[in-house]
Amino acid sequence: MTLFLAPLLILLLVAVLGFIGCTKDFDSLGEGEPPGGDGPPDGPPNGPPPEPDKTYKEHVLADGPAAFWRLGDASTNTGDIAKDEIGPAPTGANPGTYHAGTPIAGAAGPPPSAAAPGDVSPGGTNLDLSDPGASSILVDGGYVSVPVAGHPELAPPEFTVELLVATSSWDSMALRVVACSVDDAANLGWALYARADNFWEARLWDGTQSQTITGDAVDFRGRFEHLALTYASGGVAIVWVNGVPHQAASSIPFLPNTQQPLYIGVGVEGTTPHWPFAGLIQEVALYPTPLADIPAHYMSNQ
């Protein structure tokens, strides 16, 4: 009988040891225990769900702008408010005011020939692909603008200004300013514009002189662009066109305009607007810091 049971005991021992070995192999591969073990592996089976992509607006707000004019207001008649998304409802802390076809309050003399009366229209083609409900304003190159009253938070010593823009016409004899904050009498501030030979450019003043930074050529085939200007202490000024930086070769001194309005859609020389823009403008944001993630803002709208 002993001889008969001995082989059975050996087979049983081999089976038990083999099961233990398989369990150790599972653990060594980092797979955890097979079903029916001591408990489930730690955490969800596929890790945390991915974060949803941010819209362009969400990127802007996450970076703490001092002011943000989306320019999607329902009405752009002269005197209507261009809402600032930053600050208390309903207008925000630094609202602009639409001016169309009439001289800007305080302007000296009649409109110059380069800025005849014109129109600004709401509900223009949306340049913000990440937000189907948004819209731009259309300015026709006439005597129109969105001025914003001067305020300390709109004149930081370091800054970023960015916007979405599409040109609809060009004039080889004139600049076309999309946004500026300039005290022309004191030679202070900044301007962002398409120059006469159809390149994007920025100019900064320091009270005695100005310096420019040139970006890419303007595209007039209906393709819109993401445009930005950043300035950091130490004189680092960069024009960004569609997420690509264009930096000046030397440091640029700069002093902010703390007295005169900020303008969208037109430039200012003294108290008389010049160099009006023709095309679409949307999502104008001003930050009190030189943003480093401009490419992420651009890519969120692709």
Long-range contacts (C-beta under 8 A, 24 or more apart in sequence): 53-130, 53-300, 54-300, 55-128, 55-130, 55-131, 55-300, 56-128, 56-129, 56-130, 56-131, 56-164, 56-283, 56-297, 56-300, 56-301, 57-128, 57-130, 57-131, 57-134, 57-283, 58-300, 59-293, 59-296, 59-297, 59-300, 60-162, 60-283, 60-285, 60-297, 61-85, 63-287, 63-289, 63-291, 63-293, 64-287, 64-288, 64-289, 65-285, 65-286, 65-287, 66-94, 66-153, 66-154, 66-156, 66-286, 66-287, 66-288, 67-92, 67-93, 67-94, 67-148, 67-153, 67-154, 67-285, 67-286, 68-92, 68-283, 68-284, 68-285, 68-286, 69-96, 69-146, 69-148, 69-264, 69-284, 69-285, 70-134, 70-282, 70-283, 70-284, 71-135, 71-136, 71-137, 71-146, 71-264, 71-281, 71-282, 71-283, 71-284, 72-122, 72-123, 72-134, 72-135, 72-136, 72-282, 73-98, 73-122, 74-122, 74-123, 75-122, 76-100, 76-120, 76-121, 76-122, 76-137, 78-102, 82-146, 82-148, 82-264, 84-148, 93-151, 93-153, 94-148, 94-149, 94-151, 94-153, 94-154, 95-148, 96-146, 96-147, 96-148, 96-264, 97-146, 97-147, 97-148, 98-144, 98-146, 99-144, 99-145, 99-146, 99-147, 100-142, 100-144, 101-142, 101-143, 101-144, 102-143, 103-143, 104-145, 104-147, 104-273, 106-271, 107-271, 107-272, 107-273, 108-270, 108-271, 108-272, 109-272, 111-143, 111-272, 111-273, 112-272, 112-274, 114-174, 114-274, 114-275, 114-276, 115-142, 115-143, 115-266, 115-273, 115-274, 115-275, 115-276, 116-142, 116-143, 117-142, 117-143, 118-142, 118-143, 118-144, 118-276, 119-144, 120-144, 120-145, 120-146, 120-265, 124-280, 124-282, 125-166, 125-280, 126-282, 127-164, 127-165, 127-166, 127-224, 127-280, 127-282, 127-283, 127-301, 128-164, 128-282, 128-283, 128-301, 129-301, 129-302, 130-300, 130-301, 134-282, 134-283, 135-282, 136-164, 136-166, 136-280, 136-281, 136-282, 137-265, 137-280, 137-281, 137-282, 138-168, 138-279, 138-280, 139-265, 139-276, 139-277, 139-278, 139-279, 139-281, 140-278, 141-169, 141-171, 141-176, 141-276, 141-277, 141-278, 142-276, 143-266, 143-273, 143-276, 144-265, 144-266, 144-276, 145-263, 145-264, 145-265, 145-266, 145-273, 145-276, 146-263, 146-264, 146-265, 147-261, 147-262, 147-263, 147-264, 148-261, 148-262, 148-263, 148-264, 149-261, 150-257, 150-258, 150-259, 150-260, 150-261, 150-262, 152-258, 153-288, 154-181, 154-262, 154-286, 155-181, 155-256, 155-257, 155-258, 156-256, 156-288, 156-289, 157-233, 157-254, 157-255, 157-256, 158-231, 158-232, 158-233, 158-288, 158-289, 158-290, 159-190, 159-230, 159-231, 159-256, 159-286, 159-287, 159-288, 159-289, 159-290, 160-228, 160-229, 160-230, 160-231, 160-285, 160-286, 160-287, 160-289, 160-290, 160-291, 160-294, 161-190, 161-192, 161-228, 161-229, 161-284, 161-285, 161-286, 161-287, 162-226, 162-227, 162-228, 162-229, 162-240, 162-283, 162-284, 162-285, 162-287, 162-291, 162-294, 162-297, 163-226, 163-227, 163-228, 163-281, 163-282, 163-283, 163-284, 163-285, 164-224, 164-225, 164-226, 164-227, 164-280, 164-281, 164-282, 164-283, 164-301, 165-224, 165-225, 165-227, 165-279, 165-280, 165-281, 165-282, 166-222, 166-223, 166-224, 166-225, 166-279, 166-280, 167-194, 167-218, 167-219, 167-220, 167-277, 167-278, 167-279, 168-220, 168-278, 168-279, 168-280, 169-220, 169-278, 169-279, 170-194, 170-198, 170-218, 170-220, 170-278, 171-196, 172-196, 172-197, 172-198, 174-275, 175-267, 175-275, 176-275, 176-276, 176-277, 176-278, 176-279, 177-263, 177-265, 177-266, 177-267, 177-274, 177-275, 177-276, 177-277, 178-227, 178-264, 178-265, 178-277, 178-281, 179-262, 179-263, 179-264, 179-265, 179-284, 180-262, 180-263, 180-266, 180-267, 180-268, 181-256, 181-257, 181-260, 181-261, 181-262, 181-263, 182-257, 182-260, 182-267, 182-268, 183-257, 183-258, 183-259, 183-260, 184-260, 184-268, 184-269, 184-270, 185-270, 186-257, 186-259, 188-255, 188-256, 188-257, 188-258, 189-255, 189-256, 189-257, 189-260, 190-229, 190-231, 190-254, 190-256, 190-257, 191-267, 192-227, 192-229, 192-239, 193-267, 193-275, 193-277, 194-218, 194-277, 200-225, 200-227, 200-239, 200-241, 201-239, 202-229, 202-237, 202-239, 204-231, 204-237, 204-252, 204-253, 204-254, 205-254, 205-255, 206-252, 206-253, 206-254, 206-255, 207-255, 209-253, 211-237, 211-248, 211-250, 211-252, 211-253, 212-248, 213-237, 213-238, 213-239, 213-246, 213-247, 213-248, 213-252, 214-239, 214-246, 215-239, 215-240, 215-241, 215-244, 215-246, 216-241, 216-242, 216-244, 216-246, 224-280, 226-297, 226-298, 226-301, 228-291, 228-294, 228-297, 230-290, 230-291, 230-294, 231-290, 232-290, 236-290, 238-290, 240-294, 240-298, 242-298, 243-294, 243-295, 243-297, 243-298, 243-299, 245-294, 262-286
